Amino acid sequence: MASGSVNLRVDDDGLISPDVGGWAEEKYRLIAYYDALFSTGMKHKWHQRVYIDLYAGAGLSRVPGTNKLLKGSPLLALTVPNPFDKYIFCEEQDALLNALKARVQRLAPKAKVAYVLGNCDAQIAEICDAIPQGSPSNKVLSLCFVDPFDFGLKFETLRRLSSGSVDFLVLLAVNMDANRNYRHYVEGDSTKVDEVLGNKDWRQRWKDCGAKREQFGRFLASEFSLSMEALKYLKQPLDRMRLIRNDNKVPLYFLALFSRHPTAYKFWDDVLKYSTDQQSFSY
């Protein structure tokens, strides 16, 4: 299999392209590499491979103050060497979803795509219904990318998806949101972290561990991993998550993989090893 690098940048097509920070380029590169390994590696082991994007956006993103226009997660998944058998794109904003539809039609007109308009937590039943029904003669494996704007994903949504064979690639905005709102989450009556982690016991564990406030983000990432373990996903320690920083080297979020299959973690280790501009990557 030939090796190569991922080309994230594209020309402006005139459609809406939401702004992202420059550090998003690293995130998209990691996603592109993993998508490629997953879709190729699982091609002959499952009858159908499904890509699910819970916060799909418009398909392209712009880095303000530059001429960079980057492929977003939907377009990256559509352009892997061995495309998925089905794509499910959920987006809350109608204008963004319409832009994504136009781009998908131009880029991959033959792709089998289901579009879900609305908040992914509210539309989870529709998302689940769009996943092909698995059976002994039709084994279905899904890869679900979860990229919320803040530390606001709902664990219940992932729990419902996890009833099938689904791997998750999750952005945990623990440093961007959770640290900024530390007092509100820890000392206030907010239930936001409860909903992310799927439990209320985390406050006592945070108190008992005696860690300093600056460790709160790492604590929450570890807690999320424990919650995924309760759904029978393999343990994912912090040192196997990718910590992404902004241009000033300030930690922003973790990008973490959760799977029930050791093979997925071998793919992820390869991604972490070869995810720089200087490295070539074998599909």
C-alpha positions, 0 to 999 in steps of 0.5 A: 500500500502506498504511503502519503500525506493528507492534503487538508487544504482546498480552494474556496467554493463560495459556500459558508465555511465556519471559522476554526482555530489554527490548531484544528489542522492537527485535529483534522490530520489525526482524523483523516489518518484514522479514517483511512486506517479504519475504513481500509483495515475493516473493509474485508472483515465487516459487510458494511462500514458506517461513518457517523458524524454527530456535529458535522458542520458545513464540510469546510472550515476557515482559519481567520486571518489566513488563506487556509480553508480546511476539509472538515471531518465529513469530507475527510471521511468521504475521501478515504482510499476505501470509502465507507459503505454509508455516511450519517451526518447530523448537523443542528444548523440548517445553513451548515447542513445545506452547504454540506449537502452541496459539497458532498454532492459535488465531491462524492455524488455516488456516496450513500449519505443520510442527513439528520437535521437537528441536535444529535442528542434530540435526534438520536433515534433518527441517527440510530435508525439510519444505521443498517441493521446488523445480523450474522449475514450482515455484520455492521461496524460504525465509526462515530466522530464526536466533536462538540463545540464545548464540553457539552456532549451527552453520555446518554447519546453515546450509550444508545449508539453503543448498543451496536458495534460502534467505535468512537473518536471523541473530542473532549474539550476539558481544558477549553470549557471545563477549566474555564467554568471550574467553579460553576461545575464543581461548586455550583448546581450545574448538571453539565458534567454529570450529563457528559460523564453519565454519573454524579459520583465524579464530584466526590472522586475529585474531592477525594483525589486531592488534585490541584485545580489545574489538573481538573481537565485531565481528571475529567478526561480520565473519568470519561474513559472510565464511563466508556469502560462501563460500556465495555470499551477498552481502557484508554489512558491519558497517555494514549489520548492526543492533547491538542494545544493552541498556537500559544501551546496552551492545552485545549482538548484531548482527542481520544479513541474508544473501541471494544477491539484491540485492533483499533488501538493498534491503528490509533497508535500508528496515527499518533506515530505518523501524524505530523507533516514530516511523516509519510503514512501507509494506508 
